[in-house]
Amino acid sequence: MQTRVSAKGQVVLPGPIRRRLGIHAGDLLDAAVHRGRILLTPCKTHPRKARILADPLTGLPVLSVGPEAPLLSSKQVEEML
């Protein structure tokens, strides 16, 4: 996909790329030059989407926001709420 640089040095990221990477208006991008190429990397600022999973030990529903996040039990979620 091609895009143009405006007189102000602005570049429009094509919609399919923004949607694929979850980039929204106002998001921060890290800009770098690597081997003569411009590399834009999204700075992850969006909260992760939470999912309800079954606890592997008890089978009870738990809330998870990703593999790096700790699993919360139903009791912990209830206490937070």
N, C-alpha and C positions, 0 to 999 in steps of 0.2 A: 504494500500500500504506500502511496505517496501522499505527502502533504507539503504545504508551502510555509516559508518563514515570512511573517508580516514585516512591515517597515519598522515596527517596534521590537522585532526579534521574537515575536510570539509564534508558537507552533500549535496547531490543532491536532490532537490525537484522534485518529479515526474512531468512530463509535464502536465498531466490533472489538477493537483493542481495549477501549475503556471498559466495555461490558465484561469482556473475558477476564480482566484483571480487577474488576470491581472498583475502578477509579471514578470518583465523583467530583463535581465542581468544588473547588476549594481544597482538595486533597494536596498534600505535600508530595513532591517527587525529589529524589536525590539525583543530581545531575553530575556526571563524570565523563571524562574522555578516556577511552581505553582502546589502544592500538588504532588511533585515528578515527574512532567512531564515538558518537555521542551515546551515552548509556543513561537512560532514565529509569530509576527504580522507585516504585511506590513506597512511601514510608507508611507502614501499617499503623493507621490511627483509628480505624473502625473497630468497634467492639466485635468480638466474635459472636457468631450466632450460637445460641444455647440449644442443646438437644436434651431430650429426656431418654435415658438409657436404663437398661436393667443392670443392677449391681451384680457383678459376677459371683459374689459370695452369697448374697441373700436373695437375689432375684427381685428385690424391691426397686421401684423406679428411682433414678437419681438424675440430677441435672449436670450436664457436662458442657463446657465451652471449648473443648479441644484436647488433644493428647497431652499438651504441656500443663494443662490446668488440673488441679486436684479434683477428684470426684467428690461430690457432696451427697450426703444421704438425705432422704426425705425429711428426717428430723432436723438436720442442719438447715435445710431450705426453709422449713416451717418456722424455725427459730429466727431466721433472718427476716422473714416476711412479718 
